[in-house]
Amino acid sequence: MAAKDKKKKSSLIAHGTAAQNRKARFDYKIGETFEAGIVLIGPEVKSLRSGRAALADAWAGERDGEMWLFNCYIPEWQAGSFMAHFEPRRPRKLLLHKKQVESLTGAITREGVTLVPLEILFNDRGLAKVVLGVGEGKSKADKRHAIAERDWQRDKSRLMRGDKL
């Protein structure tokens, strides 16, 4: 009887991280971060909640005085029939305050930085948000230094535990 009372746990994300761009922090020096809303259609939300989105090649930019997210891959939701056929990599509008849009647009044009989407998450209210980072590209030497530092930290923790290298 107790087995019937247990509810089946859903694999959909109610709140938390839906997609992450792990390579962004390796490729860019991330300065200031912004949290922006994103305009989605119904099946895109379900697809995001299943955790199937990819931000690896995504970037944000300005178009007609508004901020947009380009090349973000959100696959088609197979179970739904309502508005089922949409482009997985279509540009999606980002919702920011006007002052934030102006400051980010100025930073992109003057300083030559890039707006990098770091993650897509669902907040406590269940709304999809995109965390944007103002990123400056790293050189190859900086990337090699980051790899060497990461390897040294790993080896140091092994030595402290007493494991063999």
DSSP file (Angstrom, degrees, kcal/mol; ACC not computed):
  #  RESIDUE AA STRUCTURE BP1 BP2  ACC     N-H-->O    O-->H-N    N-H-->O    O-->H-N    TCO  KAPPA ALPHA  PHI   PSI    X-CA   Y-CA   Z-CA
    1    1 A M    >>        0   0    0      0, 0.0     4,-1.0     0, 0.0     3,-0.5   0.000 360.0 360.0 360.0 -37.3    0.0    0.0    0.0
    2    2 A A  H 3>  +     0   0    0      1,-0.2     4,-0.8     2,-0.2     3,-0.2   0.815 360.0  61.0 -67.5 -29.3    2.9    2.4    0.8
    3    3 A A  H 34 S+     0   0    0      1,-0.2     3,-0.3     2,-0.2    -1,-0.2   0.839 102.2  51.8 -67.1 -31.6    4.4    1.9   -2.6
    4    4 A K  H <4 S+     0   0    0     -3,-0.5    -1,-0.2     1,-0.2    -2,-0.2   0.788 103.1  59.2 -74.3 -26.8    1.2    3.3   -4.3
    5    5 A D  H  < S+     0   0    0     -4,-1.0     2,-0.2    -3,-0.2    -1,-0.2   0.717  82.5  99.0 -76.0 -21.0    1.3    6.4   -2.1
    6    6 A K  S  < S-     0   0    0     -4,-0.8     2,-0.3    -3,-0.3    -3,-0.0  -0.478  72.2-134.1 -70.3 133.6    4.7    7.4   -3.3
    7    7 A K        -     0   0    0     -2,-0.2     2,-0.4     1,-0.1    -2,-0.1  -0.625  21.1-109.1 -87.0 147.2    4.6   10.1   -6.0
    8    8 A K        -     0   0    0     -2,-0.3     2,-0.3     1,-0.1    -1,-0.1  -0.624  35.8-122.6 -74.9 127.7    6.7    9.7   -9.1
    9    9 A K        -     0   0    0     -2,-0.4     2,-0.2     1,-0.1    -1,-0.1  -0.563  23.8-128.9 -76.2 129.1    9.5   12.4   -9.0
   10   10 A S        -     0   0    0     -2,-0.3    -1,-0.1     1,-0.1    -3,-0.0  -0.487   3.7-147.7 -76.8 145.9    9.4   14.7  -12.0
   11   11 A S        +     0   0    0     -2,-0.2     2,-0.2     2,-0.1    -1,-0.1   0.353  66.2 109.0 -93.3   5.1   12.7   15.2  -14.0
   12   12 A L  S    S-     0   0    0      1,-0.1     2,-0.6    39,-0.0    38,-0.2  -0.559  75.0-116.2 -83.5 148.1   11.7   18.7  -14.8
   13   13 A I        +     0   0    0     36,-2.8     3,-0.1    -2,-0.2    38,-0.1  -0.738  29.1 179.4 -87.7 117.9   13.5   21.6  -13.2
   14   14 A A  S    S-     0   0    0     -2,-0.6     2,-0.3     1,-0.4    -1,-0.2   0.910  73.9  -9.8 -83.3 -47.2   11.3   23.8  -11.0
   15   15 A H  S    S+     0   0    0      2,-0.1    -1,-0.4    34,-0.1     2,-0.3  -0.984 103.7  55.4-150.3 148.5   14.0   26.2   -9.9
   16   16 A G  E    S-A  122   0A   0    106,-2.2   106,-2.7    -2,-0.3     2,-0.3  -0.825  92.0 -15.3 124.8-167.7   17.7   26.2  -10.3
   17   17 A T  E     +A  121   0A   0     -2,-0.3   104,-0.3   104,-0.2     3,-0.1  -0.552  45.0 174.0 -78.9 128.0   20.1   26.0  -13.2
   18   18 A A  E    S+     0   0A   0    102,-3.1    35,-0.3     1,-0.4     2,-0.3   0.776  72.6   3.8 -98.5 -36.8   18.7   24.7  -16.6
   19   19 A A  E     -A  120   0A   0    101,-1.8   101,-2.6    33,-0.1    -1,-0.4  -0.992  64.9-162.1-150.3 147.5   21.8   25.3  -18.8
   20   20 A Q  E     -A  119   0A   0     -2,-0.3     2,-0.9    33,-0.2    35,-0.4  -0.982  18.3-144.8-135.0 143.7   25.3   26.4  -18.1
   21   21 A N    >>  +     0   0    0     97,-3.1     3,-0.8    -2,-0.4     4,-0.5  -0.798  27.1 170.4-104.4  86.4   28.1   27.7  -20.3
   22   22 A R  T 34 S+     0   0    0     -2,-0.9     4,-0.4     1,-0.2     3,-0.4   0.770  72.2  58.6 -71.9 -25.5   31.1   26.2  -18.5
   23   23 A K  T >> S+     0   0    0      1,-0.2     4,-2.2     2,-0.2     3,-0.6   0.698  88.2  76.9 -76.9 -18.3   33.6   27.1  -21.2
   24   24 A A  H <> S+     0   0    0     -3,-0.8     4,-2.2     1,-0.3    -1,-0.2   0.896  91.4  50.6 -62.5 -42.5   32.8   30.8  -20.8
   25   25 A R  H 3< S+     0   0    0     -4,-0.5    -1,-0.3    -3,-0.4     5,-0.2   0.730 112.5  49.1 -70.7 -19.9   34.8   31.3  -17.6
   26   26 A F  H <4 S+     0   0    0     -3,-0.6    -1,-0.2    -4,-0.4    -2,-0.2   0.859 117.5  38.7 -81.3 -39.0   37.8   29.6  -19.3
   27   27 A D  H  < S+     0   0    0     -4,-2.2   111,-2.2   110,-0.1     2,-0.3   0.719 120.1  40.6 -84.7 -22.7   37.7   31.7  -22.5
   28   28 A Y  E  < S-B  137   0A   0     -4,-2.2     2,-0.8   109,-0.2   109,-0.2  -0.927  71.6-126.8-130.6 149.5   36.8   35.1  -21.0
   29   29 A K  E     -B  136   0A   0    107,-3.1   107,-1.8    -2,-0.3     2,-0.5  -0.876  38.8-146.5 -87.4 110.5   37.7   37.2  -18.0
   30   30 A I  E     +B  135   0A   0     -2,-0.8   105,-0.2   105,-0.2     3,-0.1  -0.697  26.4 168.6 -88.5 125.3   34.2   37.8  -16.6
   31   31 A G  E     +     0   0A   0    103,-2.9    -1,-0.1    -2,-0.5     2,-0.1   0.589  56.4   8.9 -97.1-110.1   33.6   41.2  -15.0
   32   32 A E  E     -     0   0A   0    102,-0.1   102,-2.7   101,-0.1    -1,-0.4  -0.434  68.2-150.4 -75.9 147.2   30.2   42.4  -14.1
   33   33 A T  E     -B  133   0A   0    100,-0.2     2,-0.3    -2,-0.1   100,-0.2  -0.910   8.2-165.4-120.0 149.9   27.2   40.1  -14.3
   34   34 A F  E     -B  132   0A   0     98,-2.9    98,-3.1    -2,-0.3     2,-0.6  -0.962  14.8-140.8-130.1 147.1   23.6   40.9  -15.1
   35   35 A E  E     -B  131   0A   0     -2,-0.3     2,-0.4    96,-0.2    96,-0.2  -0.954  28.8-179.6-108.8 121.9   20.4   38.8  -14.7
   36   36 A A  E     -B  130   0A   0     94,-3.0    94,-3.4    -2,-0.6    60,-0.2  -0.914  25.9-122.4-123.3 146.2   18.0   39.3  -17.5
   37   37 A G  E     -BC 129  95A   0     58,-1.8    58,-2.7    -2,-0.4     2,-0.4  -0.397  27.0-143.8 -74.9 163.6   14.6   37.9  -18.3
   38   38 A I  E     - C   0  94A   0     90,-0.9     2,-0.7    56,-0.2    56,-0.2  -0.996   9.4-128.4-135.4 138.6   14.1   36.0  -21.6
   39   39 A V        +     0   0    0     54,-2.4     2,-0.3    -2,-0.4    54,-0.2  -0.775  40.4 167.1 -89.2 116.9   11.1   35.9  -23.9
   40   40 A L        -     0   0    0     -2,-0.7     2,-0.2    52,-0.1    88,-0.0  -0.865  31.6-127.6-126.0 158.6   10.2   32.3  -24.6
   41   41 A I    >>  -     0   0    0     -2,-0.3     4,-1.3    42,-0.1     3,-0.9  -0.671  42.8 -92.3 -99.7 165.8    7.2   30.5  -26.2
   42   42 A G  H >> S+     0   0    0      1,-0.3     4,-1.5    -2,-0.2     3,-0.6   0.841 120.6  45.8 -48.8 -55.6    5.5   27.6  -24.4
   43   43 A P  H 3> S+     0   0    0      0, 0.0     4,-2.1     0, 0.0    -1,-0.3   0.798 107.8  60.0 -64.3 -25.9    7.4   24.5  -25.7
   44   44 A E  H <> S+     0   0    0     -3,-0.9     4,-2.3     2,-0.2    -2,-0.2   0.873 102.7  52.2 -67.4 -35.1   10.7   26.3  -25.2
   45   45 A V  H <X S+     0   0    0     -4,-1.3     4,-2.7    -3,-0.6    -1,-0.2   0.928 110.1  47.6 -65.7 -44.6   10.0   26.6  -21.5
   46   46 A K  H  X S+     0   0    0     -4,-1.5     4,-1.3     1,-0.2    -2,-0.2   0.898 112.0  50.4 -63.4 -39.5    9.2   22.8  -21.2
   47   47 A S  H  <>S+     0   0    0     -4,-2.1     5,-1.5     1,-0.2     4,-0.3   0.890 111.3  48.3 -66.4 -38.7   12.4   22.0  -23.1
   48   48 A L  H ><5S+     0   0    0     -4,-2.3     3,-1.9     1,-0.2     5,-0.2   0.910 107.1  55.9 -65.0 -42.1   14.4   24.2  -20.8
   49   49 A R  H 3<5S+     0   0    0     -4,-2.7   -36,-2.8     1,-0.3    -1,-0.2   0.780 102.1  56.9 -63.5 -25.5   12.8   22.6  -17.7
   50   50 A S  T 3<5S-     0   0    0     -4,-1.3    -1,-0.3   -38,-0.2    -2,-0.2   0.552 114.7-120.9 -81.5  -5.9   14.0   19.3  -19.0
   51   51 A G  T < 5S+     0   0    0     -3,-1.9    -3,-0.2    -4,-0.3    -2,-0.1   0.820  72.6 128.4  78.5  32.1   17.6   20.7  -19.0
   52   52 A R      < +     0   0    0     -5,-1.5    -4,-0.1    23,-0.1     2,-0.1   0.277  35.0 112.3-106.2  11.8   18.3   20.1  -22.7
   53   53 A A        -     0   0    0    -35,-0.3     2,-0.4    -5,-0.2   -33,-0.2  -0.419  50.1-150.8 -84.5 160.4   19.5   23.6  -23.7
   54   54 A A  B     +H   73   0B   0     19,-2.4    19,-2.0   -35,-0.1     3,-0.1  -0.998  19.2 177.2-135.0 131.4   23.0   24.5  -24.8
   55   55 A L    >   +     0   0    0    -35,-0.4     3,-1.0    -2,-0.4   -34,-0.1   0.221  49.6 112.4-111.6  11.1   24.8   27.8  -24.3
   56   56 A A  T 3  S+     0   0    0      1,-0.3    -1,-0.1   -36,-0.1    16,-0.1   0.868  90.8  24.1 -59.3 -42.2   28.2   26.9  -25.8
   57   57 A D  T 3  S+     0   0    0     14,-0.3    -1,-0.3    -3,-0.1    15,-0.1   0.284  97.9 121.3-105.7   9.7   28.1   29.0  -28.9
   58   58 A A    <   +     0   0    0     -3,-1.0     2,-0.3    59,-0.1    13,-0.2  -0.365  32.1 171.9 -79.6 153.7   25.6   31.6  -27.6
   59   59 A W  E     -D   70   0A   0     11,-1.8    11,-3.2    57,-0.1     2,-0.4  -0.972  23.1-131.3-152.2 159.2   26.2   35.4  -27.3
   60   60 A A  E     +DE  69 115A   0     55,-2.1    55,-0.6    -2,-0.3     2,-0.3  -0.894  31.4 157.9-117.1 147.0   24.2   38.5  -26.6
   61   61 A G  E     -D   68   0A   0      7,-2.2     7,-3.0    -2,-0.4     2,-0.4  -0.944  38.7 -90.0-157.3 175.8   24.1   41.7  -28.5
   62   62 A E  E     +D   67   0A   0     -2,-0.3     2,-0.3     5,-0.2     5,-0.2  -0.776  34.7 171.3-100.3 137.3   22.1   44.8  -29.3
   63   63 A R  E >  S-D   66   0A   0      3,-3.0     3,-1.5    -2,-0.4    -2,-0.0  -0.941  72.1 -15.4-145.0 121.6   19.6   45.1  -32.1
   64   64 A D  T 3  S-     0   0    0     -2,-0.3     3,-0.1     1,-0.3    -2,-0.0   0.842 127.7 -51.9  55.7  38.8   17.3   48.1  -32.6
   65   65 A G  T 3  S+     0   0    0      1,-0.3     2,-0.3    36,-0.1    -1,-0.3   0.583 121.4  97.6  78.9   9.3   17.9   49.4  -29.1
   66   66 A E  E <  S-D   63   0A   0     -3,-1.5    -3,-3.0    35,-0.0     2,-0.4  -0.902  73.8-115.8-127.2 156.6   17.1   46.0  -27.4
   67   67 A M  E     -D   62   0A   0     27,-0.5    27,-2.7    -2,-0.3     2,-0.3  -0.764  33.3-173.5 -94.4 138.7   19.2   43.2  -26.1
   68   68 A W  E     -DF  61  93A   0     -7,-3.0    -7,-2.2    -2,-0.4     2,-0.6  -0.939  23.5-132.7-131.0 151.5   18.9   39.8  -27.8
   69   69 A L  E     -DF  60  92A   0     23,-3.3    23,-2.4    -2,-0.3     2,-0.3  -0.932  30.5-163.0-104.2 119.3   20.3   36.3  -27.2
   70   70 A F  E     +D   59   0A   0    -11,-3.2   -11,-1.8    -2,-0.6    20,-0.1  -0.785  58.8   5.5-107.6 146.7   21.7   34.8  -30.4
   71   71 A N  S    S+     0   0    0     18,-0.7     2,-0.5    -2,-0.3   -14,-0.3   0.693  76.1 151.7  62.4  25.4   22.6   31.2  -31.2
   72   72 A C        -     0   0    0     18,-0.3     2,-0.7    -3,-0.3    -1,-0.2  -0.769  41.1-136.2 -84.7 127.4   21.3   29.7  -28.0
   73   73 A Y  B     +H   54   0B   0    -19,-2.0   -19,-2.4    -2,-0.5    16,-0.2  -0.773  33.1 164.3 -93.8 113.0   20.2   26.1  -28.7
   74   74 A I        -     0   0    0     14,-2.1    16,-0.2    -2,-0.7   -21,-0.1  -0.955  33.1-136.1-122.6 108.5   16.8   25.1  -27.1
   75   75 A P        -     0   0    0      0, 0.0     2,-0.1     0, 0.0   -28,-0.1  -0.131  27.2 -88.3 -68.4 161.7   15.6   21.9  -28.8
   76   76 A E        -     0   0    0      1,-0.1     2,-0.7    10,-0.1     9,-0.1  -0.436  39.4-118.2 -67.9 137.2   12.1   21.3  -29.9
   77   77 A W        -     0   0    0      1,-0.2     3,-0.5    -2,-0.1    -1,-0.1  -0.703  25.6-162.9 -79.0 115.1    9.8   19.8  -27.3
   78   78 A Q  S    S+     0   0    0     -2,-0.7    -1,-0.2     1,-0.2     6,-0.0   0.781  79.3  58.0 -74.7 -28.8    8.7   16.5  -28.8
   79   79 A A  S    S+     0   0    0    -36,-0.1     2,-0.2     2,-0.0    -1,-0.2   0.717  94.7  75.9 -78.6 -19.4    5.7   15.8  -26.6
   80   80 A G        -     0   0    0     -3,-0.5     3,-0.0     1,-0.1     0, 0.0  -0.603  48.9-173.5 -97.1 153.8    3.8   19.0  -27.4
   81   81 A S    >   +     0   0    0     -2,-0.2     3,-1.2     2,-0.1     2,-0.5   0.603  59.9  98.4-112.8 -20.9    1.8   19.8  -30.5
   82   82 A F  T 3  S-     0   0    0      1,-0.3    -2,-0.1     2,-0.1     0, 0.0  -0.579 112.8 -18.4 -72.4 119.7    1.0   23.5  -29.7
   83   83 A M  T 3  S+     0   0    0     -2,-0.5    -1,-0.3     1,-0.1    -2,-0.1   0.876  90.1 156.5  52.0  43.0    3.5   25.7  -31.6
   84   84 A A    <   +     0   0    0     -3,-1.2     2,-1.0     1,-0.2    -7,-0.1   0.746  48.5  71.8 -74.2 -23.5    5.8   22.6  -31.9
   85   85 A H        +     0   0    0     -4,-0.2     2,-0.3    -9,-0.1    -1,-0.2  -0.783  61.9 133.4-103.8  99.3    7.7   23.8  -34.9
   86   86 A F        -     0   0    0     -2,-1.0   -10,-0.1   -43,-0.0     3,-0.0  -0.909  62.1 -91.6-134.1 163.4   10.1   26.7  -34.0
   87   87 A E    >   -     0   0    0     -2,-0.3     3,-1.2     1,-0.1   -13,-0.1  -0.632  27.0-147.9 -77.3 126.8   13.7   27.3  -34.8
   88   88 A P  T 3  S+     0   0    0      0, 0.0   -14,-2.1     0, 0.0    -1,-0.1   0.791  97.5  38.9 -66.2 -26.1   16.0   25.9  -32.1
   89   89 A R  T 3  S+     0   0    0    -16,-0.2   -18,-0.7   -18,-0.1   -16,-0.1  -0.006  83.8 140.7-113.2  28.8   18.6   28.6  -32.6
   90   90 A R    <   -     0   0    0     -3,-1.2   -18,-0.3   -16,-0.2     2,-0.2  -0.335  62.4 -95.5 -69.7 152.9   16.3   31.6  -33.1
   91   91 A P        -     0   0    0      0, 0.0     2,-0.4     0, 0.0   -21,-0.2  -0.484  41.7-155.9 -66.8 137.8   17.2   35.0  -31.6
   92   92 A R  E     -F   69   0A   0    -23,-2.4   -23,-3.3    -2,-0.2     2,-0.2  -0.965  15.0-119.3-121.9 133.6   15.4   35.5  -28.3
   93   93 A K  E     -F   68   0A   0     -2,-0.4   -54,-2.4   -54,-0.2     2,-0.4  -0.451  22.6-145.1 -72.5 138.0   14.7   38.9  -26.7
   94   94 A L  E     -C   38   0A   0    -27,-2.7     2,-0.8   -56,-0.2   -27,-0.5  -0.852   9.5-135.2-104.2 141.2   16.2   39.7  -23.3
   95   95 A L  E     +C   37   0A   0    -58,-2.7   -58,-1.8    -2,-0.4     2,-0.3  -0.850  41.2 147.3-103.2 107.7   14.4   41.8  -20.8
   96   96 A L        -     0   0    0     -2,-0.8     2,-0.1   -60,-0.2   -29,-0.1  -0.896  51.5 -92.5-132.0 160.9   16.6   44.4  -19.2
   97   97 A H     >  -     0   0    0     -2,-0.3     4,-2.3     1,-0.1     3,-0.2  -0.412  40.0-113.6 -69.6 153.7   16.0   47.9  -17.8
   98   98 A K  H  > S+     0   0    0      1,-0.2     4,-2.3     2,-0.2     5,-0.2   0.871 116.8  52.1 -59.5 -39.8   16.7   50.7  -20.3
   99   99 A K  H  > S+     0   0    0      2,-0.2     4,-2.3     1,-0.2    -1,-0.2   0.876 109.2  50.6 -65.5 -36.9   19.7   52.0  -18.3
  100  100 A Q  H  > S+     0   0    0      2,-0.2     4,-2.5     1,-0.2     5,-0.2   0.913 109.9  49.9 -65.9 -42.2   21.2   48.5  -18.3
  101  101 A V  H  X S+     0   0    0     -4,-2.3     4,-2.5     1,-0.2    -2,-0.2   0.917 112.0  48.5 -61.9 -43.2   20.7   48.2  -22.1
  102  102 A E  H  X S+     0   0    0     -4,-2.3     4,-2.2     2,-0.2    -2,-0.2   0.910 112.9  46.6 -65.1 -42.5   22.4   51.6  -22.6
  103  103 A S  H  X S+     0   0    0     -4,-2.3     4,-2.1     2,-0.2    -2,-0.2   0.901 114.5  47.0 -68.4 -39.4   25.4   50.8  -20.4
  104  104 A L  H  X S+     0   0    0     -4,-2.5     4,-2.2     2,-0.2    -2,-0.2   0.901 111.8  50.5 -68.2 -39.9   25.9   47.4  -21.9
  105  105 A T  H  X S+     0   0    0     -4,-2.5     4,-2.2    -5,-0.2     5,-0.2   0.909 111.5  48.9 -63.2 -41.7   25.6   48.8  -25.5
  106  106 A G  H  X S+     0   0    0     -4,-2.2     4,-2.8     1,-0.2     5,-0.5   0.893 110.4  50.7 -64.0 -40.0   28.2   51.4  -24.6
  107  107 A A  H  X>S+     0   0    0     -4,-2.1     4,-1.2     1,-0.2     6,-1.1   0.884 110.3  50.1 -65.5 -38.3   30.5   48.8  -23.1
  108  108 A I  H  X5S+     0   0    0     -4,-2.2     4,-0.6     4,-0.2    -2,-0.2   0.932 118.2  37.4 -66.4 -44.8   30.3   46.7  -26.2
  109  109 A T  H  <5S+     0   0    0     -4,-2.2    -2,-0.2    -5,-0.2    -1,-0.2   0.907 126.1  33.9 -76.9 -41.8   31.0   49.5  -28.6
  110  110 A R  H  <5S+     0   0    0     -4,-2.8    -3,-0.2    -5,-0.2    -2,-0.1   0.951 127.8  30.4 -80.2 -50.9   33.6   51.5  -26.6
  111  111 A E  H  <5S-     0   0    0     -4,-1.2    -3,-0.2    -5,-0.5    -2,-0.1   0.591  95.9-127.1 -92.3 -11.2   35.6   48.9  -24.7
  112  112 A G     << +     0   0    0     -4,-0.6    -4,-0.2    -5,-0.6     2,-0.1   0.840  55.5 148.7  70.7  32.7   35.3   46.0  -27.1
  113  113 A V        -     0   0    0     -6,-1.1     2,-0.4    23,-0.1    23,-0.2  -0.468  40.4-127.6 -93.1 170.6   33.9   43.5  -24.6
  114  114 A T  E     - G   0 135A   0     21,-2.9    21,-3.3    -2,-0.1     2,-0.8  -0.926   9.6-130.3-119.7 142.8   31.5   40.6  -25.3
  115  115 A L  E     -EG  60 134A   0    -55,-0.6   -55,-2.1    -2,-0.4    19,-0.2  -0.847  31.6-170.1 -91.0 113.7   28.3   39.8  -23.5
  116  116 A V  E     - G   0 133A   0     17,-2.9    17,-3.0    -2,-0.8     2,-0.5  -0.909  21.0-133.2-109.9 123.5   28.5   36.1  -22.7
  117  117 A P  E     - G   0 132A   0      0, 0.0    15,-0.2     0, 0.0   -93,-0.1  -0.655  23.7-177.9 -73.9 122.5   25.6   34.1  -21.4
  118  118 A L  E     -     0   0A   0     13,-3.4   -97,-3.1    -2,-0.5     2,-0.3   0.853  58.4 -17.1 -90.2 -39.9   26.8   32.2  -18.4
  119  119 A E  E     -AG  20 131A   0     12,-1.0    12,-2.9   -99,-0.2     2,-0.5  -0.990  47.7-133.1-162.0 157.5   23.7   30.2  -17.4
  120  120 A I  E     +AG  19 130A   0   -101,-2.6  -102,-3.1    -2,-0.3  -101,-1.8  -0.977  38.9 169.2-112.3 129.8   20.0   30.0  -17.8
  121  121 A L  E     -AG  17 129A   0      8,-2.7     8,-3.1    -2,-0.5     2,-0.5  -0.901  35.7-125.1-137.7 164.9   18.1   29.4  -14.6
  122  122 A F  E     -AG  16 128A   0   -106,-2.7  -106,-2.2    -2,-0.3     6,-0.2  -0.965  31.1-144.2-110.0 124.9   14.7   29.4  -13.1
  123  123 A N    >   -     0   0    0      4,-2.3     3,-1.7    -2,-0.5  -107,-0.0  -0.076  37.1 -84.3 -78.9-174.7   14.3   31.7  -10.1
  124  124 A D  T 3  S+     0   0    0      1,-0.3    -1,-0.1     2,-0.1    -2,-0.0   0.778 130.2  54.3 -64.1 -27.1   12.1   31.0   -7.0
  125  125 A R  T 3  S-     0   0    0      2,-0.1    -1,-0.3     1,-0.0  -110,-0.1   0.501 119.9-109.1 -84.5  -3.8    9.0   32.3   -8.8
  126  126 A G  S <  S+     0   0    0     -3,-1.7     2,-0.3     1,-0.3    -2,-0.1   0.622  70.9 141.6  88.2  13.9    9.6   29.9  -11.7
  127  127 A L        -     0   0    0      1,-0.0    -4,-2.3   -90,-0.0     2,-0.4  -0.710  53.9-118.2 -92.2 140.6   10.6   32.5  -14.3
  128  128 A A  E     - G   0 122A   0     -2,-0.3   -90,-0.9    -6,-0.2     2,-0.3  -0.614  37.2-179.3 -77.8 130.8   13.4   31.8  -16.8
  129  129 A K  E     -BG  37 121A   0     -8,-3.1    -8,-2.7    -2,-0.4     2,-0.5  -0.942  20.0-144.7-129.7 151.0   16.4   34.2  -16.4
  130  130 A V  E     -BG  36 120A   0    -94,-3.4   -94,-3.0    -2,-0.3     2,-0.7  -0.973  11.5-144.8-116.1 129.1   19.7   34.5  -18.3
  131  131 A V  E     -BG  35 119A   0    -12,-2.9   -13,-3.4    -2,-0.5   -12,-1.0  -0.851  20.7-164.7 -94.2 116.0   22.9   35.4  -16.4
  132  132 A L  E     -BG  34 117A   0    -98,-3.1   -98,-2.9    -2,-0.7     2,-0.4  -0.829   3.0-159.2-103.0 138.0   25.0   37.6  -18.7
  133  133 A G  E     -BG  33 116A   0    -17,-3.0   -17,-2.9    -2,-0.4     2,-0.9  -0.941  20.3-129.6-115.9 139.7   28.6   38.3  -18.0
  134  134 A V  E     - G   0 115A   0   -102,-2.7  -103,-2.9    -2,-0.4     2,-0.4  -0.784  42.8-169.5 -84.6 108.5   30.6   41.2  -19.4
  135  135 A G  E     -BG  30 114A   0    -21,-3.3   -21,-2.9    -2,-0.9     2,-0.5  -0.809  25.4-160.8-114.3 143.4   33.6   39.3  -20.7
  136  136 A E  E     -B   29   0A   0   -107,-1.8  -107,-3.1    -2,-0.4   -23,-0.1  -0.978  38.0-106.5-116.3 129.9   37.0   40.2  -22.1
  137  137 A G  E     -B   28   0A   0     -2,-0.5     2,-0.3  -109,-0.2  -109,-0.2  -0.206  29.3-133.7 -61.0 141.7   38.8   37.6  -24.1
  138  138 A K        -     0   0    0   -111,-2.2     2,-0.1     1,-0.1    -1,-0.1  -0.647  16.5-123.5 -91.6 151.5   41.8   35.8  -22.6
  139  139 A S     >  -     0   0    0     -2,-0.3     4,-1.9     1,-0.1     5,-0.1  -0.416  29.6-104.5 -84.2 169.0   45.0   35.2  -24.5
  140  140 A K  H  > S+     0   0    0      1,-0.2     4,-2.5     2,-0.2     5,-0.2   0.867 122.1  55.3 -62.2 -36.1   46.5   31.7  -25.0
  141  141 A A  H  > S+     0   0    0      1,-0.2     4,-2.3     2,-0.2    -1,-0.2   0.898 106.5  50.3 -65.2 -39.5   49.1   32.4  -22.3
  142  142 A D  H  > S+     0   0    0      2,-0.2     4,-2.1     1,-0.2    -1,-0.2   0.897 110.7  49.7 -64.0 -39.6   46.3   33.2  -19.8
  143  143 A K  H  X S+     0   0    0     -4,-1.9     4,-2.1     2,-0.2    -2,-0.2   0.905 110.6  49.5 -66.3 -41.3   44.5   30.0  -20.7
  144  144 A R  H  X S+     0   0    0     -4,-2.5     4,-2.5     1,-0.2    -2,-0.2   0.894 110.3  51.3 -63.8 -39.0   47.7   27.9  -20.3
  145  145 A H  H  X S+     0   0    0     -4,-2.3     4,-2.5     1,-0.2    -2,-0.2   0.896 108.6  51.1 -64.1 -40.0   48.3   29.6  -16.9
  146  146 A A  H  X S+     0   0    0     -4,-2.1     4,-2.2     2,-0.2    -1,-0.2   0.891 110.8  48.7 -64.8 -39.3   44.7   28.7  -15.8
  147  147 A I  H  X S+     0   0    0     -4,-2.1     4,-2.4     2,-0.2    -2,-0.2   0.929 112.2  48.3 -65.3 -45.0   45.2   25.1  -16.8
  148  148 A A  H  X S+     0   0    0     -4,-2.5     4,-2.3     1,-0.2    -2,-0.2   0.902 112.3  49.1 -62.8 -41.1   48.6   24.9  -14.9
  149  149 A E  H  X S+     0   0    0     -4,-2.5     4,-2.3     2,-0.2    -1,-0.2   0.905 111.2  49.4 -64.4 -42.3   47.0   26.5  -11.8
  150  150 A R  H  X S+     0   0    0     -4,-2.2     4,-2.0     2,-0.2    -2,-0.2   0.908 111.7  48.7 -63.9 -42.2   44.1   24.0  -11.9
  151  151 A D  H  X S+     0   0    0     -4,-2.4     4,-2.6     1,-0.2    -2,-0.2   0.904 110.9  50.6 -64.3 -41.0   46.4   21.1  -12.3
  152  152 A W  H  X S+     0   0    0     -4,-2.3     4,-2.7     1,-0.2    -2,-0.2   0.909 109.1  50.6 -64.4 -41.2   48.6   22.3   -9.4
  153  153 A Q  H  X S+     0   0    0     -4,-2.3     4,-2.1     2,-0.2    -1,-0.2   0.894 111.5  48.8 -62.8 -39.6   45.5   22.7   -7.1
  154  154 A R  H  X S+     0   0    0     -4,-2.0     4,-1.7     2,-0.2    -2,-0.2   0.930 113.4  46.0 -65.3 -45.5   44.4   19.2   -8.0
  155  155 A D  H  X S+     0   0    0     -4,-2.6     4,-2.3     1,-0.2    -2,-0.2   0.886 111.3  53.1 -65.2 -38.7   47.9   17.7   -7.3
  156  156 A K  H  X S+     0   0    0     -4,-2.7     4,-2.2     1,-0.2    -1,-0.2   0.902 107.9  49.9 -63.8 -41.4   48.1   19.7   -4.0
  157  157 A S  H  X S+     0   0    0     -4,-2.1     4,-1.7     1,-0.2    -1,-0.2   0.864 109.8  51.7 -67.4 -33.2   44.8   18.3   -2.8
  158  158 A R  H  X>S+     0   0    0     -4,-1.7     5,-2.0     2,-0.2     4,-1.5   0.910 109.5  49.6 -66.0 -41.5   46.0   14.8   -3.6
  159  159 A L  H  <5S+     0   0    0     -4,-2.3    -2,-0.2     1,-0.2    -1,-0.2   0.898 109.3  51.6 -63.4 -40.3   49.2   15.4   -1.6
  160  160 A M  H  <5S+     0   0    0     -4,-2.2    -1,-0.2     1,-0.2    -2,-0.2   0.865 111.8  46.8 -65.6 -36.0   47.3   16.7    1.4
  161  161 A R  H  <5S-     0   0    0     -4,-1.7    -1,-0.2    -5,-0.2    -2,-0.2   0.751 116.1-116.1 -75.7 -24.0   45.0   13.6    1.3
  162  162 A G  T  <5 +     0   0    0     -4,-1.5    -3,-0.2     1,-0.3    -4,-0.1   0.548  63.9 145.4  98.5   9.1   48.0   11.3    1.0
  163  163 A D      < -     0   0    0     -5,-2.0    -1,-0.3    -6,-0.2     2,-0.2  -0.397  52.3-107.1 -75.0 157.9   47.2    9.9   -2.4
  164  164 A K              0   0    0      1,-0.1    -1,-0.1    -2,-0.1    -5,-0.0  -0.581 360.0 360.0 -83.0 148.9   49.9    9.0   -4.9
  165  165 A L              0   0    0     -2,-0.2    -1,-0.1    -6,-0.0    -2,-0.0   0.442 360.0 360.0 -80.3 360.0   50.5   11.2   -7.9
